[in-house]
Amino acid sequence: MKAIRVHQPGGPEVLKVEDVPDPKPRDGEVLVRIHAVGVNPVETYVRSGKYPIMPQFPYTPGSDAAGLVEAIGAGVSSMGVGDRVYVGGTKTGAYAELAVCAESQVHPLPPQISFEQGAAVNIPCATAYRALFQRARALPGEFVLIHGASGGVGIAATQIARAAGLSVIGTAGSEKGRKLVLEQGAHEVLDHGTPDYLERALAITKGRGVDVILEMLANVNLGKDLTVLARGGRVVVIGSRGTVEINPRDTMSRDAAILGMVLFNASPQELSSIHAALVAGLQNGTLRPVVGQRLPLSDAARAHTAVMEPGAFGKIVLIP
């Protein structure tokens, strides 16, 4: 089969298409024929050697994909050959034509959801759900501010929060992105390139402040986020590309909380709960992943460049 292989850390150019043997499922494993692969920023950090947990070289990147079950190992009972599935993690890497997964990493993909949309589910949607409900403990009726709401995590968070009864304020840096965020269910959308957008967010809440902030770029925004929180407000740090200085008094005066979050810290029980909710959302139509770019698997290097550029618009997927 064809697969992307990385033999050493480096820039996007280290992503190479190679012919490798077809993997085989063992007991409790599932072999998936990949129809679409989701590209995530974390994969660029791993590729460059700047991630705390590194795979053994050479390796095939990726954890998110969708396709058809090609074969199952002994003991697998929750699915059969030919089933449509999305993948939340693999044992052999998702940037490939075939991937071996543990049974618990494979989830049903409803017929109305395309394979490309399915490839956009795992990290973006699971991150959004975990941030909102397992970390921030968001409640219906609360205000949530979603930074970068036109990206993969932001779109998922917008849809999930709206379906759960929260009042959603999204931000995006382009007119196209802001239009998308409104279409996905945000009550209000702001241009985070304007100097007064946080003041406008505060005005939307009639001065009370927002209850939950999902922060995709904490090194730029965290200090300012704290100034628009309601009493008891929570900021969930989903992404950061450096250090930041904050005024601790802004947390003290509000009884505020800054919560870190990495999806990989979720327990098996938490992951099971997350994916039960995501499958339900896909089934009932409240979760509708948006695909922004489709590239062939051989263009993985180009995808790794694009996923780190500003102006996010939906999910980037690779087609084997």
N, C-alpha and C positions, 0 to 999 in steps of 0.2 A: 504494500500500500504506500501511498504518498503521505509524508508527514513533515512538519516543520521541526528541525532539530537545532538545538543550541549547544555548541561545544565549548564555549567560553563566554564569560560576561563581556558586554560591550554595547555598542549602539545597535540600531535596528538592522544594520548590515549583517549581524551575526545570525539572523534568522535564515536558515537554509532549507530548501525543499530537498528531501532525500527519499530514496526507496528503502523501506524497512520491512521486516517480516510482519505478516498479519498477526496481531495478538490473539490469544485464545482465553476464553473465560474459564476460571477454576470454580470450585465449589463456592456458592454464594455470590458469584459474579455474573455480570451481564455484559455482553458484547453489543455495542451500538454502532450501526452504520450512520455516520455523521452526514447530515444534509446542510447544516449551518453551524457556525462557531461564533460565539460572542467574544469580542475583544474588550478587555478591561484595563484601566490604568495600572492596576497592581502588577499585571504581567510585564509592563515596561520596567517597573522597579526591580523585579526579579531578574529579568534579562540583563539589566545593567549592573547587577551585583550589589544593589543598594537596598536590599530587603533583609530584615532580620533572620528570616528562615529561608535558606537556599536549598534548591534541589541538587542532587548529584549530577554532574555533567557526564555525558551529554543528556539532554532531556527534551521532551516535547512540551511546549507551553500549553496553558489553557485549562479552564475548569468548566466552562459554560458551552453547551451545545444542544442540538436537538436533532432527532432522526428516528430511525426504526430499529427495533430490537432485532439483531442478526442471529444471536445465539444466547442460550442461558446455561449456567453451570448447575450442577446438582444442588438441590435444596432451594432454588429460587421458585417462589410460588406466587408472587404478586403481579407477575407479568408473563407474557409469552412472546414467541417469535412473531414479528410483524407488527407489534404494538407501536403506536406513536408515543414518543417520550421526549421530555427535556431532561438535561443532565445537570446536576448540581455537584460537580466534582468528578474527577476520574482518577484511575490508578496509572494510566499510561499517557495522559495528556490529550487535550481536546483539539489541538491544531493538527488534525489528521483525518484520514478517511474512515478509520475505525478507532474506537476507544473502549477499553475495559473499565467497568465501574463496579463498585460494590452495589448490591441490590438497593441499599438505603440511599444511594446517590441518584437513583433513576426515578422519575416521576411521570405520571400520565399527562399527555398533551392533548387537550380537547380538540376535536376535529375542526372547529372554527378558527383555531390559532395556527398560523403558518409555522413551518420549521424555522424561518428567519426570526419570527417573533419569539418562538420557543427558545432560541439561542440567546435572547435578550432577557430571560427571566431570572436566572439564578443570582448572580452577584448584585445586579442593580435592584431587583425587586426584594430579595431577601435582606439586603442592606437597609432598604427603605423601611421594610416592616419591622426589622429588629430595632432600628433607630427610634421609630415612632412608639412602639408598644412594649418592647422588652427593655429598652434603656430609658426613654423619656416618660413612659407610662402615660402617653397622651390619652385624653378623654374627649368624648363628644362634646361639642360646644366650645372647646378651647381654640385659641388662635395659634396657628403654626406658620412660621416664616421659613420658606424653603429657598436657600441660596442655590443658584445654578439650576433652576427648575426645568430647564430645557434639555438637560443631559439625561443619561440613562437612569441614574438613581433619582434625580429630581422629578422626572416624569412619573416614575413608579410611585414616589412619595406623594405626589400631587393626586394621583388617582386613588391611592389607598386611603389617604387622609380624607379626601372628599367623601368617599364611600362610607367612612367611619363616622361622619358627622362633624368633622372639624371645619373651622373657617380657615381657608387656605390662602395665604399670600405667597406668591412665587416671584422670583427675580430671574431676569435673563438679560443678556447684553446686546441682543439684536432685535429688530422689529419682528423678524421671522420667528425667532425664539419666543418672544413674548406672545405672539399670536398662537403659537403651539401650546404654550402653557395655559392660556385661557381655554383653548379647545379641550385640554385634558382635564379641566374641572376646577382650576383655580378661581376663587372669587375675585381676587385682585392680582394684578401683575405689575411689577415695578422694574425700571431700568437701573441695574446696579452700577451703571457707568455714570449716573448723575450724583452729585455730591449730597443731595438731600433725600435720597431714597429711604433711608432708615427713619428720618423724621416723618416721611409720608406713611411709612408702615405704622409708626406710633399713632399718627392721626387716624388711621383706619380703625384702630382699636379704641378711638375716642380718648386717647391718652393713658389708658390702663396699661398698655404694653402687651407684647406677645408672650404666650405661655411656653411655646416650644420653638426653638430655632434648629434647623438642620444645616450644619455648617460644612461646606465642601472645601473651603480654602481658609482654614483657621488662621494661618500666618498673616493673612491680610485683614480678616474681618472680626476676629474674636473679641478684641478690645472694644470695638464699636458695638458688637452684638449685645454685650452686657448692659449697655446703656438704654436699650429699648425693651428689656425683659419686664414682664409683670412680676409682682411679688410671687415667689415660689416658682419662677420661670426656670427652664432647663435648656441648655445648649448642648446638642450632641455633636461632637467633633467626628466627622466622617472622613475628612481629608485635610491635609496640611502639607505644605512644601517648605517649611522652615520654622523658625522660632517667632515668637510674638511677645510683646510686652502688654500686660493688662494692669488695670487698677483694681486690686482686691476689694476696695471699698464698694465697687459696683456690684460685687456679689453679696457683700455683707448687708447692704441696705435693702436688698431684695430677697434675702434668703435663697439666693440663686444657686444653681448647680451646673458645673461644667462636667459633662460625661463623655469620656472617650469611648470609641467603639471600633472594633474590628470584627468582621463577620466570622473570621476563623476562630474567634474565642467562644462562639456559641457552642453549647453542649449538644450532644445527640438529641436530647429531649427537646431543647429549644429549636434545633433545626427541624425536627419532625413537626413541631407546632407551626413553624414558619411556613413550611411547604404545604401543610394541610390548608392553611389560609390562602396561599398563593394559588393552589390548584382550584380552590373554591372561587377565587376571584376571576381566574381564567374561564371557568365554567359559566359563571353568571354574568360575565361581561363587564364587571367593574374594573378588571385589570386587563389593559390592552397595550402591550409593549409596542413602542414606536421604533421602527428601523430607519436610521438616517442615511447610512452608506452601506453598499454591498460591494465587496471586493473578492476576487479569486484568492484561494489559499496561498498562491504563489506571491501575492502582494501583501503578505503579512508585515513586511518591513514598512510599507506605506501606511498600513493600518496603525502600527505602533507610533508613527509620527503624528497621524491625524488625531488619535485618541487623546493626545496631550495638548492639542491646540485649543485656544479659546474659541468661544462661540459654539459650544456643543449643541447639537440638534439630533436627538434620538441616539440610537445604538449603532455602532459599527459592527458588521458581521462579515465573516469570511465564508466563502462557498467552496468546499473541497471539489 
